[in-house]
Amino acid sequence: MMDDDLAVPDGHEQWWSTQLDLRWSDLDSYQHVTATVYPVLYAEAVGRFVSEAWRTPSPDFVLARSSFAYLKEIRKDDGPVRIAVAVDGVRRTTFTTSMVLSTFDGRVCSVARSRFAAWDPAARSSRPLTGSERAALT
């Protein structure tokens, strides 16, 4: 189940996390990170997380659903940003994550919750998670 009303999760500082640099092209005319960049940052973080968990540089999974809450602006000088990722649930073909995007000094600027599906590139459809993929996510 996806939440439309997202809150900052307790303990997110202890989750797996990665640091991402901000680029000039991430900024809009107000000199803050544009809303369209947040999903890109979250996708990069989850890609790194799953690559590490599944021990493959190109894991086969796709985004199925996502909800974001924009809490505070991010300016170029707030970077690099840190994105914390936790797996909330694993089902037969999907897994759900909670994510928190913070500035380099720890100010929480956004939270997200997303569902991803394991992907079969040959069949062009979702597939069941393997036992080792499930184990790595839990």
Order of alpha helices (4+ residues) and beta strands (2+ residues): beta-alpha-beta-beta-beta-beta-beta-alpha
